Amino acid sequence: MSETVSQPEPPAPARKPTARQRLEDMMNRYGPVAVGTWFAIFFSSIAGFVGAMELGLDIDGFVGWMIRTFGMDEARWGGITAGTGKLAVAYGLTQLIKPLRIALFVVLTPVVARLLGRSEAAPVPDDSAADEANSAG
């Protein structure tokens, strides 16, 4: 009788975290610095678009280009900026550049934390380690 020794299966490769998980990790690691960086980028974007409109950015031309590019009904969307306030248009444009804002957030948060002299938040202690310390004493 010969016994075959089976080799243990190698562990499955770790799955790459999703973008949402990476963002949540950034928020957990950097805490208030991450929140401050996120809102600084958000409000700077809005202020930048409002400032650009004050300096003469052609929003109607931009909206017209979007209508033509995406094949929308011009009769329905043509006058959308006529009665819309600058702040509302700036908010819409800020939402349009959200992927860029997320990338900027991921890059800038560690830099801002370093500039402020804050390192990553300390990891949350594992409850099992605390239980072992209590039972040993």
N, C-alpha and C positions, 0 to 999 in steps of 0.2 A: 504494500500500500504506500503510495507516495502522496504526500500532502503538498499541495501547491500553496505557496504563500502569496497572497495577493498584496500588491502594493497599494498603499493608501492613495486615494485620488488627490491630485493636486488641487489646491483651493481655486475656486472660480476667480477669474480676474475681476478686480474691483471695477464697478461701473463708474463711469465719469459722471460727476454731479451735474445736474441740470443748471441752466442759467439762474433759475429762481433759487435753487439751493445755494449757489455760489453767492448770490446777493444776500440771502438770509445769513449766510456764514459771515459775510463782511459786516453786516449789522450787528451780529452777536460778538464778533471779535473786537470791533472798534467802538461800539456803543454810541455815546453822545457825539463823538467826532464824526461818525458815519452819518448820523442824522443831520448834523450841522452842515456837512459837506453836501449831502443830497439837496437840502433846501437852499443852500447858497447857489448851487448850480441851477436849480429850478427858477428861483427868483431873478438870478442874473440873466437867464434866458428870456424871461418875460420882459425885464427892463431893457435888454438889448433890442428886442423886437419893437417895443414901444418907442425907444429912441430912434431906431431905424425908420419907423413910420413918421416920426416927427421931422426927420431929416429928408423925407421924401420918398421912402421905399414905395414902389408901385404895387400895392396889395391887390388892386383890381386886376392888374396885369398878371400877377402870380396866380390868382384864383382862375382867371381866364385860361392860363396855360394848363392848370390842373383839370379844368373842365374839358378842354380839347384833348389832353393826354389820356384821360380815363374815359372818354366818350360819354360824358354826362349830358343831360338835357340842359342846354344853355338857357332856355326860357325859365327853367326852374331855379337854376343856381346862379344865373348871370348877375343879379343885383344883390348877392348875399352880403357884400361888405358895405352897401349903401347905408343901411340903418344899424350896422353893427359897430359897437364901440371899439376903440383901439385896444383896450384891455382884453376884450373877448377875442379879437383877432390874434393878439399876441399870445394868449393862452392856447388857442388852437394851433398856432405855429410851434409853440413850445411842445405841445403833445406830438406834433409831427416829427420833431427831432428827438423823441424819447430814446431811440436806440443809441444815438450819439451821446445823450446825457448819461445813459447807463455806463457806456464805455468810459466816459470822462470820470464818472463816480468811482469806478473800479480802479482807475489809474491814480486819481488824486487822493483818495481817502488815506492810503498808507503814507503818502507824502505829507499831507496835512497833519496826521497823527505824529509823525516824526518832528515836524516843525513846531508843534505845540508841546513837544517833549513827552508825549504819551505813547507808550508802547501798546501792544495788543492787550486786551483784557485778559486777566488770569483765567485759566480754564476752571470750570466748575468742578469742585472736588467730587469724587465718586463716593456714593453713600456706602458702598461695601468696604472701602478703605477706612472710613470713620467707624463702621461697626467693628472691624477687626481691632482697631486701636482701643475701642471701649471694652471689648471682651478680654483683651490682653491685660488690662490694668486692673 
